[in-house]
Amino acid sequence: MFRKNAMLIGVVIGLVVPQITFWVIYFGTLNAIPLSELAARPGLASKMVALSLIGNLLVFLVILKRFNNDLAARGILLSTFIYALVIGILKYIETGGKIG
């Protein structure tokens, strides 16, 4: 299925799937909260981004087990690490620069 640039395809999939998962979670549970208020609540934005990574886990396992494509799975894992960095930055901003 993935022949050329499989790792690049995995990175793209790994960056898009959490966004879709975020919107599914948002419209399924937090639809009453405006997005501006979601960003203003301390800790909620980083938790939502972290929760949206569940979609990456499912896609990672499907690509690894069903399609047996290690390079695409590595791309998804790389994008998950990028999201982890973003979550760390969000946590740092939300806590006002306090570590710990």
Residue pairs with C-beta under 8 A, 6 or more apart in sequence:
1 67
1 69
2 9
2 10
2 67
2 69
2 71
2 72
6 69
6 71
6 72
6 75
7 71
7 72
7 74
7 75
7 78
8 75
9 72
9 75
10 63
10 69
10 71
10 72
10 73
10 74
10 75
10 76
10 77
10 78
10 79
11 75
11 76
11 78
11 79
12 75
13 59
13 63
13 72
13 75
13 76
13 79
14 56
14 59
14 60
14 75
14 76
14 77
14 78
14 79
14 80
15 79
15 82
17 55
17 56
17 59
17 76
18 49
18 52
18 53
18 55
18 56
18 83
19 52
20 55
21 51
21 52
21 53
21 54
21 55
21 56
22 48
22 49
22 51
22 52
25 48
25 51
25 52
26 35
26 38
26 48
30 38
30 48
38 44
38 45
38 48
39 45
42 94
42 95
43 91
43 94
45 90
45 94
46 87
46 90
46 91
46 94
49 83
49 86
49 87
49 90
50 87
53 80
53 83
56 76
56 79
56 80
56 83
59 76
60 73
60 76
60 77
60 80
63 69
63 72
63 73
63 76
64 70
64 73
92 99
